[in-house]
Amino acid sequence: MSKLGQCLRCLGRLATRKMSTASGSGSSVKNINSLVFGKYLLHTNIISSGVLMWLGDICEQEIEYRRGKLTKRYDYGRMLRMVMPKRDLTTVTKKIALDQFVMSPLCIATFFYSMGLLEDKSVQKMNEELTAKFLDVYVMDWCVWVPTQFINFYFVPVKYQVFYINAVTMFYNVFLSYIKHKDVKYLKMGDT
């Protein structure tokens, strides 16, 4: 939280400095706008996403409280548990199951349909390709992502998880590209 506070104080100082050096009220709004939605856009997006997620959870807790599903109005630890979940075997198993049974089939289908659209294929051709290649990709998905995600969720520190997953994804994408294009007939040099 201290880094977030530092970031907010820094943005406040910069905005104040820019406003005090600007002439006229219209240009100060432009300066804040250029800071918030220009130079510091990443910070703006991170902070606004966090705040909106927190507000959405508070609203949902209020709804659950009024319906009698919660005994106390606000559980502030709930937000903390969303940001820093447990690293026990049960939680890791649930995450991997959700990843493999829900996200994996959706991502595989999204991959083949997106590529089919980019290749200007008909829906029938995309369906045929997905049907022909889904099992190969799904089996490899289980072989690669179950151990990868177990290591990620159980052992890898949170600050390195994205880098770790991106590194594995790079190699997995080589496999996806191979499966996607393994039946493509390539022209030899000199052929038209």
C-alpha distance (Angstrom), angle and dihedral (degrees) to the residues before:
residue distance angle dihedral
M1 . . .
S2 3.80 . .
K3 3.83 92.1 .
L4 3.80 90.0 51.0
G5 3.81 89.5 49.6
Q6 3.79 90.7 49.4
C7 3.79 90.5 50.0
L8 3.82 92.1 50.1
R9 3.83 92.4 47.2
C10 3.81 90.0 49.0
L11 3.81 91.4 50.8
G12 3.80 89.9 47.8
R13 3.82 92.4 50.8
L14 3.79 91.7 47.4
A15 3.78 92.5 48.2
T16 3.82 91.1 47.9
R17 3.80 91.6 47.6
K18 3.81 91.6 48.7
M19 3.82 92.0 47.0
S20 3.78 93.5 49.1
T21 3.81 92.4 51.1
A22 3.78 94.4 44.4
S23 3.76 121.6 92.7
G24 3.78 116.8 -131.3
S25 3.79 128.9 6.3
G26 3.80 95.0 -94.8
S27 3.79 93.3 61.2
S28 3.82 92.6 47.9
V29 3.80 89.7 57.9
K30 3.79 88.7 49.0
N31 3.81 90.0 50.1
I32 3.80 92.7 51.2
N33 3.79 89.4 45.0
S34 3.81 91.6 51.1
L35 3.81 90.9 48.2
V36 3.79 97.5 45.4
F37 3.81 97.3 38.3
G38 3.78 97.7 28.1
K39 3.77 124.2 31.2
Y40 3.83 94.9 17.9
L41 3.80 99.0 34.2
L42 3.81 93.4 125.7
H43 3.81 91.1 53.2
T44 3.80 90.9 45.8
N45 3.81 91.4 51.9
I46 3.80 93.6 46.5
I47 3.79 94.1 48.2
S48 3.81 95.2 42.6
S49 3.81 91.7 47.7
G50 3.79 91.4 50.6
V51 3.78 93.7 46.6
L52 3.81 93.2 46.4
M53 3.81 91.2 47.4
W54 3.81 89.5 50.9
L55 3.83 92.1 47.9
G56 3.79 91.2 48.1
D57 3.79 91.0 51.9
I58 3.83 91.7 47.6
C59 3.84 89.4 51.9
E60 3.81 91.1 48.7
Q61 3.81 90.9 49.4
E62 3.81 89.4 52.0
I63 3.81 90.4 51.7
E64 3.81 91.5 47.7
Y65 3.82 90.7 47.6
R66 3.82 92.4 51.5
R67 3.81 90.7 48.6
G68 3.80 90.0 52.0
K69 3.80 96.1 -113.4
L70 3.82 93.1 118.0
T71 3.78 124.7 50.5
K72 3.80 95.3 -154.2
R73 3.77 126.2 40.9
Y74 3.82 102.3 -122.8
D75 3.78 129.7 21.1
Y76 3.79 103.7 -166.3
G77 3.81 90.5 -178.7
R78 3.80 87.9 64.4
M79 3.80 91.1 71.9
L80 3.79 90.5 47.8
R81 3.81 89.9 51.6
M82 3.82 89.2 53.1
V83 3.78 91.8 52.6
M84 3.82 97.3 38.3
P85 3.82 107.8 25.9
K86 3.78 124.6 -174.0
R87 3.78 120.8 -84.5
D88 3.77 98.8 -146.5
L89 3.79 126.0 127.9
T90 3.82 93.8 -105.0
T91 3.81 93.9 53.3
V92 3.81 92.8 44.5
T93 3.82 90.8 49.4
K94 3.82 91.2 50.9
K95 3.80 91.4 49.8
I96 3.80 92.5 49.3
A97 3.82 91.7 46.6
L98 3.81 90.9 50.9
D99 3.79 89.8 47.4
Q100 3.81 94.8 49.0
F101 3.80 101.6 37.9
V102 3.81 100.0 37.5
M103 3.79 113.3 15.6
S104 3.79 99.5 36.8
P105 3.82 97.1 56.8
L106 3.82 90.2 43.6
C107 3.81 92.4 49.8
I108 3.80 93.0 46.4
A109 3.80 91.5 50.6
T110 3.80 91.0 45.1
F111 3.80 90.3 51.2
F112 3.81 95.1 51.9
Y113 3.82 95.1 41.5
S114 3.82 92.6 46.4
M115 3.77 91.9 48.8
G116 3.80 89.8 46.0
L117 3.80 90.6 53.6
L118 3.79 91.1 48.7
E119 3.81 89.2 50.0
D120 3.83 90.1 48.5
K121 3.81 93.0 -120.7
S122 3.77 123.5 161.2
V123 3.80 119.4 -107.9
Q124 3.81 88.8 -110.9
K125 3.83 91.2 55.9
M126 3.83 90.7 46.7
N127 3.82 90.3 50.8
E128 3.81 91.1 49.0
E129 3.80 92.3 49.9
L130 3.81 92.8 46.6
T131 3.80 91.0 49.3
A132 3.80 92.1 48.2
K133 3.81 97.0 46.0
F134 3.81 105.6 28.1
L135 3.80 97.3 89.5
D136 3.82 93.8 50.1
V137 3.79 91.5 50.5
Y138 3.82 94.4 42.5
V139 3.81 93.3 50.8
M140 3.80 90.9 49.0
D141 3.79 88.6 45.9
W142 3.81 89.1 58.9
C143 3.81 91.3 47.0
V144 3.80 94.1 49.7
W145 3.78 107.5 29.8
V146 3.80 103.4 40.9
P147 3.82 94.3 62.0
T148 3.81 91.4 34.5
Q149 3.79 93.5 53.2
F150 3.80 92.4 42.7
I151 3.80 89.9 55.9
N152 3.81 90.4 43.0
F153 3.81 97.5 49.4
Y154 3.80 97.3 36.8
F155 3.81 106.6 35.5
V156 3.81 114.0 11.8
P157 3.84 114.5 90.4
V158 3.80 111.9 -116.0
K159 3.80 93.7 -113.6
Y160 3.84 90.8 59.5
Q161 3.82 98.9 40.9
V162 3.80 96.8 92.5
F163 3.82 92.3 48.5
Y164 3.81 91.0 47.7
I165 3.81 93.6 49.4
N166 3.81 91.9 45.0
A167 3.81 90.9 52.8
V168 3.82 91.9 51.7
T169 3.81 90.7 43.1
M170 3.80 90.5 56.6
F171 3.81 90.5 60.4
Y172 3.82 92.7 40.2
N173 3.82 89.3 53.9
V174 3.82 89.0 58.2
F175 3.81 87.5 58.1
L176 3.83 92.2 46.5
S177 3.79 90.8 50.7
Y178 3.80 90.5 49.6
I179 3.82 93.3 50.6
K180 3.79 91.8 44.0
H181 3.79 93.8 52.6
K182 3.80 104.1 28.2
D183 3.80 93.4 105.2
V184 3.81 96.1 44.2
K185 3.78 113.8 117.7
Y186 3.78 110.2 -134.4
L187 3.77 124.9 -155.3
K188 3.79 117.9 -120.3
M189 3.78 121.6 -129.7
G190 3.78 109.9 -75.7
D191 3.85 94.5 21.6
T192 3.78 118.9 117.5
